Amino acid sequence: MSRKLKRRVFLRFSSVMVSGGMAAATFGLPISAMALEVEQVGDSTINLNVAAVAASLYSESGYDLFGNRRDEGHRWQEGFAELGLELAPRTFDDGGLYGQLSVMGTFTRGDGDAGGFATGGEEDVDIEDAYLGYRHDRVRLGNASWSLDASAGRQVITFGNGFLVASDGLSFGDTLGDDFDRGGAYYLAGREAFDKTASIKASNDTWTHQLAWIASDNAAQAETEFGALAVQRRHTGGLVELLYLRGLDVEERFATSTQLERDGMDTFSLRVEQSLGDALSLRGEYAHQDKTTQENAWYLEPSYAFKEVPWQPEVALRFTRFSEEWDPLFYGNTAGYGTWFQGEVAGSYAGPFNTNADVWHLALRAQPSEQLSLGALYFDFDSRDTTHRPDMGGRELNLYAEWMPTEWLYVSPLVGWYDPDRSAAEGGTQLGGDGTSLHAQFILGVFF
């Protein structure tokens, strides 16, 4: 399976290297390298990668974001399928070319999602990945051995754990017109590749340096173009990473007032991960944006793993603060439910959407077997400024399972309850009152 398909759906099931660093899932189910070898070219192979993911979802309430939802339950189905050819060297020890070309189809059916991002009749087929790279893992620079990696084209680029940049996965339907329509599949967000990229990365056992240019073709992201510089240092039990993002351009006709400020905006971030013993760990990040206002966002997350207890449960507590005019950029999930789409209802449909909010998050996860992971996630949201915008405060509880009965089949049921502080009529977003609303979904994926 290609590196992208691993990341997309096996959210918590692998340790993903991003910017040369670690975004390790604590409860990782094993992934086999699943790909069909179709041709051998020298020391490389050409592999066929196939993925198909479908979801059936239900929300007891609709959310008034675009004025197109009703005061009733919403049932809808989403899916994507990707077919790709991958060039994969057997080793990068002496250098080698790699790349991928893939096509993806997406759809939404039924009532459309609860937030109204897709209305239920969307579908599209288009190029997803189209990139080529060269990597050499044994380059001698001074007394150290480095890995050098250069790539360009249409691909996913992620920094850190996705707090600022995870992918270009925001996937609207036809709600705002044809320019914004990416074929639906808003929740599954199958389309993740940035349209144009160029990346150079150098790493050794201690350091990783990455310089990248990234351009989106996503109207919902105002087709933002930006540059990035990341420097990471790994040490015993942890890492420190500095990230700088420079906004270079936006398409003004698609941009919101917040997105208009991306042209010329500077974003700085400091991220830390540290083990404090065999069971206790701490993660945190502070980010600052320099635009017409000075904005900031940060989080702190201690976690404790009971490694000697059956099912190896882990408990984590996280507090996140986003200032009133914070631009959430390209955030997303990189390590499973609750990463940076906080709450299946709030993070996807009701808000807040990683701006103007304080969020408490308590997570309990366990692994009964190598194939099965269970979790309970609680969120408490508080909108910081409600004078000129909706009050998106509330609470949410999600219970989920992720099961891989075989190396090619993924199954994930989830049920959630969302309790907003205010209804849409009272200045919130939930239609039909401020009572607790039920959400349920079932995801099925197959991969070859």
C-alpha positions in Angstrom: 0.0 0.0 0.0 1.3 3.5 -0.8 2.3 5.9 1.9 -0.7 8.0 1.1 -3.3 5.3 1.4 -1.8 4.2 4.7 -2.2 7.6 6.1 -5.7 8.3 4.8 -7.7 5.5 6.3 -5.6 3.6 8.8 -5.7 6.7 10.8 -4.5 5.2 14.1 -3.0 2.1 12.7 0.6 3.2 12.0 3.5 5.4 13.0 3.5 8.0 10.4 6.7 10.0 9.6 5.8 13.6 8.9 8.4 16.2 8.2 10.9 13.6 9.2 9.4 13.3 12.7 7.0 11.2 14.7 3.3 11.3 14.8 3.0 7.9 16.3 -0.3 6.4 17.0 -0.2 5.1 20.6 -2.5 2.1 19.8 -1.2 1.0 16.4 -2.7 -1.9 14.6 -0.2 -3.5 12.3 -0.3 -2.7 8.6 1.1 -5.0 6.0 2.6 -3.4 2.9 -0.3 -4.2 0.6 0.3 -3.6 -3.1 0.0 -5.7 -6.2 3.3 -5.8 -8.0 2.7 -5.5 -11.8 6.2 -4.9 -13.2 9.8 -4.9 -12.2 12.0 -2.2 -13.6 15.7 -2.7 -12.5 15.8 -2.5 -8.7 12.3 -0.9 -8.5 8.8 -2.2 -8.9 5.6 -0.7 -10.3 2.8 -1.5 -7.9 -1.0 -1.2 -8.3 -2.8 0.3 -5.3 -6.5 0.1 -4.9 -8.6 1.6 -2.2 -12.4 2.0 -1.8 -14.0 3.5 1.3 -17.7 4.0 2.0 -19.6 5.5 4.9 -23.3 5.6 5.9 -24.1 8.4 8.3 -27.1 9.7 10.3 -27.5 13.0 12.2 -30.6 13.6 14.3 -30.2 17.4 13.7 -29.1 19.7 10.9 -26.8 22.7 11.4 -27.5 26.1 9.9 -24.2 27.0 8.2 -25.4 27.7 4.7 -29.2 27.9 5.1 -29.8 24.7 3.3 -30.5 22.2 6.2 -33.8 21.3 7.7 -35.1 20.8 11.2 -35.1 17.0 10.9 -32.8 14.0 10.7 -30.4 13.7 7.9 -29.3 10.4 6.3 -26.5 10.3 3.7 -23.9 8.1 2.2 -20.4 9.0 1.1 -17.6 7.2 -0.7 -14.4 7.4 -2.6 -12.4 4.9 -4.7 -8.8 5.3 -5.8 -6.8 3.4 -8.4 -3.1 4.2 -8.7 0.3 3.1 -10.0 3.3 3.5 -7.8 7.0 3.4 -8.6 8.8 2.0 -5.5 12.5 1.2 -5.2 13.3 -1.9 -3.1 15.8 0.3 -1.2 16.9 3.9 -1.2 20.4 3.0 0.1 22.0 4.0 -3.2 19.3 6.4 -4.4 16.2 5.8 -6.4 13.2 7.4 -8.1 9.7 7.1 -6.6 6.3 8.4 -7.6 2.7 7.8 -8.0 -0.1 8.5 -10.4 -3.7 7.8 -9.3 -7.3 8.6 -10.2 -10.0 9.1 -7.6 -13.8 9.1 -7.8 -16.0 10.5 -5.0 -19.7 10.8 -4.3 -22.4 11.9 -1.8 -25.9 10.5 -1.8 -29.1 10.8 0.3 -29.9 14.0 2.2 -26.4 15.4 2.1 -24.3 15.9 5.2 -25.7 17.5 8.4 -23.8 20.8 7.9 -25.0 21.3 4.3 -21.5 21.2 2.7 -22.8 18.6 0.2 -26.5 18.2 -0.8 -26.6 14.6 -1.9 -26.2 14.5 -5.7 -22.4 15.1 -6.0 -19.9 12.9 -7.8 -16.6 13.4 -9.7 -13.7 11.5 -11.1 -10.3 13.3 -11.4 -6.5 12.9 -11.0 -5.5 12.6 -7.3 -1.8 11.9 -7.1 0.8 12.8 -9.8 4.2 13.2 -8.3 7.8 12.1 -8.8 10.7 12.2 -6.3 14.3 11.1 -5.8 15.6 9.9 -2.4 19.1 8.7 -1.3 19.5 7.4 2.2 23.3 7.2 2.4 24.7 10.6 1.5 27.8 11.5 3.4 27.9 15.1 4.6 30.9 15.7 6.9 31.0 12.9 9.4 27.3 12.2 9.2 25.1 10.1 6.9 22.0 11.9 5.6 18.9 11.0 3.7 18.1 13.5 0.9 14.6 13.5 -0.5 13.3 15.8 -3.3 9.9 15.6 -4.8 7.5 17.6 -6.9 4.0 17.3 -8.3 0.5 16.7 -7.0 0.9 15.1 -3.5 0.1 15.3 0.2 2.5 17.2 2.4 2.0 17.2 6.1 3.7 19.1 8.9 3.8 18.0 12.5 0.6 16.3 13.6 -1.7 18.3 11.3 -2.4 21.2 13.7 -1.6 23.7 10.9 -1.1 21.6 7.7 -2.4 18.1 7.3 -3.5 18.0 3.7 -5.8 19.7 1.2 -8.7 17.5 2.3 -11.5 20.1 2.7 -14.1 18.7 0.2 -17.2 20.7 -0.5 -20.1 19.6 -2.7 -22.2 21.9 -4.8 -23.6 24.1 -2.0 -21.6 27.1 -3.1 -21.6 26.4 -6.8 -19.6 24.4 -9.3 -16.3 26.2 -8.5 -16.3 24.7 -5.0 -17.7 21.3 -5.9 -15.0 18.5 -5.4 -17.5 15.7 -5.8 -18.7 15.6 -2.3 -17.5 13.0 0.3 -17.1 15.9 2.7 -16.7 13.7 5.8 -14.4 11.1 4.3 -12.3 13.8 2.5 -10.8 11.4 0.1 -9.1 14.2 -2.0 -6.1 15.2 0.0 -3.3 16.1 -2.5 -2.2 19.6 -3.0 -2.3 20.6 -6.6 1.3 21.7 -7.0 4.2 21.1 -4.7 8.0 21.1 -4.5 9.7 19.7 -1.5 13.4 19.2 -0.4 14.1 17.3 2.8 17.4 16.4 4.5 17.4 14.2 7.6 19.7 12.1 9.8 19.3 10.4 13.2 19.0 13.8 14.9 17.9 16.5 12.5 15.3 17.0 9.7 15.2 20.1 7.5 12.4 20.6 5.0 11.8 23.4 2.5 8.6 23.3 0.5 6.4 25.3 -1.9 2.7 24.3 -1.9 -0.2 25.5 -4.0 -3.9 24.5 -3.5 -6.5 24.3 -6.3 -9.3 24.1 -3.7 -11.8 27.0 -3.9 -12.9 26.3 -0.3 -9.2 27.1 0.6 -9.2 30.1 -1.7 -6.6 28.3 -3.8 -3.9 29.4 -1.3 -0.2 29.2 -2.2 2.4 29.2 0.5 6.0 28.4 1.4 7.1 26.3 4.4 10.3 25.8 6.3 10.5 23.1 9.0 13.4 22.3 11.3 13.1 19.4 13.7 15.5 18.0 16.3 15.0 14.6 17.8 16.4 13.6 21.2 16.0 10.8 23.7 12.3 10.4 24.2 11.1 13.3 22.2 11.5 16.1 19.6 11.3 19.8 19.1 10.1 21.3 15.8 10.1 24.8 14.4 7.8 25.6 11.5 7.5 28.7 9.4 4.7 29.3 6.8 4.6 32.2 4.5 1.4 33.0 2.5 2.2 33.8 -1.1 -1.1 34.1 -2.9 -4.9 33.6 -2.7 -7.7 33.6 -5.3 -9.6 36.7 -4.1 -12.9 35.7 -5.8 -13.1 32.6 -3.6 -11.7 34.0 -0.4 -13.5 34.8 2.9 -12.3 37.9 4.8 -10.0 35.6 6.9 -8.6 33.9 3.8 -7.9 37.2 2.1 -5.2 37.8 4.7 -3.3 34.7 3.8 -1.4 36.6 1.1 1.6 37.8 3.0 0.6 36.3 6.3 3.4 34.8 8.5 2.7 31.8 10.7 5.3 30.5 13.2 5.0 27.4 15.3 7.0 25.6 18.0 6.0 21.9 18.7 7.3 19.7 21.4 6.8 16.0 22.1 8.4 14.4 25.2 8.3 11.1 27.0 8.4 11.5 30.8 9.0 7.9 31.6 7.7 4.6 30.4 4.0 5.5 30.6 3.7 9.3 30.8 4.2 11.7 27.8 3.5 15.3 27.0 2.7 17.0 23.7 2.2 20.7 23.0 2.4 23.3 20.3 2.3 27.1 20.2 1.6 29.0 16.9 1.5 32.7 16.1 0.0 34.4 13.0 1.2 37.9 11.9 -1.5 39.6 9.8 -3.6 42.8 10.4 -4.1 41.3 13.8 -1.8 39.2 15.9 -3.4 35.8 16.5 -2.3 32.7 18.3 -3.3 29.0 18.9 -1.9 26.5 21.2 -2.5 23.1 22.9 -1.1 21.1 25.7 -1.7 17.3 26.0 -0.4 15.0 28.7 -1.2 11.3 28.3 -0.7 8.1 30.4 -0.5 4.6 29.1 -1.3 1.6 31.4 1.0 -0.8 29.6 0.8 -3.6 32.2 -3.0 -3.6 32.2 -5.1 -5.8 29.9 -6.0 -4.0 26.7 -3.2 -1.4 27.4 -5.6 1.6 28.0 -4.4 5.1 27.5 -5.9 8.3 28.9 -5.1 11.7 27.5 -6.3 15.2 28.5 -5.8 18.1 26.0 -6.6 21.8 26.2 -6.6 23.9 23.0 -7.1 27.6 22.6 -7.7 29.4 19.3 -7.8 33.2 19.3 -10.8 35.1 17.9 -9.4 35.7 14.4 -7.2 32.6 14.1 -6.9 31.2 10.6 -7.2 27.4 10.9 -5.3 26.9 7.6 -5.1 23.2 6.4 -5.6 21.3 9.7 -6.8 17.7 9.8 -6.7 14.2 11.4 -3.4 12.5 11.2 -3.6 10.1 14.1 -7.3 9.0 14.3 -10.6 10.2 15.6 -10.3 13.5 17.6 -6.9 14.6 16.3 -7.8 18.0 14.9 -11.4 17.5 13.7 -12.5 17.7 17.4 -15.8 15.9 17.7 -17.5 14.1 14.9 -20.4 16.5 15.1 -18.8 19.7 16.3 -15.6 19.3 14.2 -17.5 18.4 11.0 -20.9 20.1 11.1 -21.8 22.3 14.1 -18.5 24.1 14.8 -16.3 25.4 16.1 -13.9 24.8 13.3 -10.6 25.4 15.1 -11.0 29.2 15.5 -12.4 31.5 18.2 -12.7 28.6 20.7 -11.4 27.0 23.9 -11.6 23.2 23.8 -11.2 20.6 26.5 -10.7 17.1 25.3 -10.6 13.8 27.3 -9.7 10.6 25.5 -9.7 7.0 26.6 -8.4 4.4 24.2 -7.8 0.7 24.5 -6.6 -2.2 22.3 -8.3 -5.5 23.1 -6.4 -7.3 20.3 -4.0 -6.5 17.5 -6.9 -6.2 15.2 -9.3 -4.1 17.4 -9.0 -0.6 18.9 -11.7 1.0 21.0 -12.1 4.6 22.1 -14.3 7.1 24.1 -13.8 10.8 23.4 -15.3 13.7 25.3 -15.1 17.4 24.2 -16.2 20.6 25.8 -16.3 23.7 23.5 -16.5 27.3 24.5 -16.8 30.1 21.9 -14.6 33.1 22.9 -16.4 35.9 21.0 -20.1 35.5 20.3 -20.9 39.2 19.6 -20.8 39.0 15.8 -20.7 35.3 15.2 -22.6 32.1 16.2 -22.1 30.7 19.7 -20.6 27.2 18.9 -20.2 26.2 22.5 -21.4 22.7 23.6 -20.3 19.3 24.6 -19.9 16.0 22.7 -19.2 12.4 23.5 -18.1 9.9 20.8 -17.7 6.1 21.2 -16.0 4.2 18.4 -14.3 0.9 17.4 -11.8 0.3 14.6 -11.4 -3.2 13.5 -9.2 -4.8 10.9 -10.3 -8.5 10.6 -7.9 -8.9 7.6 -5.0 -6.9 6.3 -7.2 -5.6 3.5 -10.5 -4.8 5.3 -11.2 -1.9 7.7 -14.5 -1.5 9.7 -15.4 1.4 12.0 -18.7 2.0 13.7 -19.2 5.2 15.8 -22.0 6.7 17.8 -22.0 10.2 19.3 -24.1 12.7 21.3 -23.8 16.4 20.8 -25.3 18.9 23.3 -25.1 22.6 22.1 -25.3 25.6 24.4 -27.7 27.3 22.0 -29.9 26.4 19.1 -29.8 28.2 15.8 -32.8 30.3 16.9 -30.8 31.4 20.0 -27.6 32.3 18.2 -26.0 28.8 17.8 -26.1 26.5 14.8 -28.3 23.5 15.7 -31.7 23.5 14.1 -34.8 22.5 16.0 -33.7 23.3 19.6 -30.7 23.0 21.9 -31.4 19.5 23.0 -28.9 16.6 22.8 -28.6 15.2 19.2 -27.7 11.7 18.2 -25.1 11.0 15.5 -24.2 7.6 14.1 -21.9 6.4 11.3 -20.4 3.2 9.9 -17.3 3.1 7.7 -16.1 0.3 5.5 -12.8 0.2 3.6 -11.0 -2.3 1.4 -7.4 -2.0 0.2 -5.2 -3.9 -2.2 
